[in-house]
């Protein structure tokens, strides 16, 4: 890597380069951009990060990020409180909210079971999910985890833990994505979408 | 754009998204990464930016970034102080230093003339370049600006300003880049590289 002409510059670039997907060249470009901003603007940038980190809350019920103890979705009286959609992270909540197709509440695991990365069931919010079923009189748990091996493992583990409660467990539909050509769809997806075909509604 | 579940989160994401080449989705990913770091780590990140912005110096001679009033290159006694290489920005200094092919000093313009962006000769370090020629007894000025219309305009402007001083003015070689196929080289580059052909050294 190139030698930077300043220790202060080097330190700032190293901080940026520690972010995921940011290489040294990009980090340098970003830091030089900040250098061209006013001192006040840079302070505002820095403060927004430290304030967020210091003051952020996670919803006590669903573990989504929130400025309040209970998030707006969990405290809304227009949501169906008896349906929980289980997701890996808060981006997934936002993606599902953006579809406008879901009116229940969420449960954010904060990760998925991944033995390779040393993440077990105790490291994510599974116990707290199980504990919600009875007091909140949950009717249905919708599993909306990634369609990967880790996602499948987590789905299966949660399903086994939920069985004693008698709650209905479903998972989001898997199949050919909208607009995709069969020719370019991978074999597993295509094979499963034939096995799990649904009645045609004409 | 998606609705974020927290005002603090929104503010931090907006700050990151104001950086060049960082979209809202990337900004969110970076902020969520920082949220997973310790409060101490986030403070260190933020401090590195504010400290840099507050304490950075620009070399009084060449305008490169420096922790000291005169940068290490300008104060080195192993550099040829009578040759100045004129570059647009500090990244260019680093790129040229990395080649190991240059032993003179630099002059960082901090931009190039671009009427479209409202950048004129007075907005960049051209006067200070002219003022260096006589007292520093400069023998040669090497123009190493981008090979764009703005670069050419700036080259020509500097050349005209330098003429009265009698200093030798050169520009970095233009032609086919190392490893490039002629077939995929643009017409202008290829055409010029024929016109400006150099003797073959066998």
Interface residues (C-beta under 8 A of the other chain):
Chain A: X2 X3 X4 X5 X6 X7 X8 X9 X11 X12 X14 X15 X18 X19 X20 X21 X22 X26 X28 X29 X30 X31 X32 X33 X34 X35 X37 X39 X42 X43 X44 X45 X46 X47 X48 X49 X50 X51 X52 X53 X54 X55 X56 X57 X64 X65 X66 X67 X71 X72 X73 X89 X90 X91 X93 X94 X95 X97 X98
Chain B: X2 X3 X4 X5 X6 X7 X8 X9 X11 X12 X14 X15 X18 X19 X20 X21 X22 X26 X28 X29 X30 X31 X32 X33 X34 X35 X37 X39 X42 X43 X44 X45 X46 X47 X48 X49 X50 X51 X52 X53 X54 X55 X56 X57 X64 X65 X66 X67 X71 X72 X73 X89 X90 X91 X93 X94 X95 X97 X98
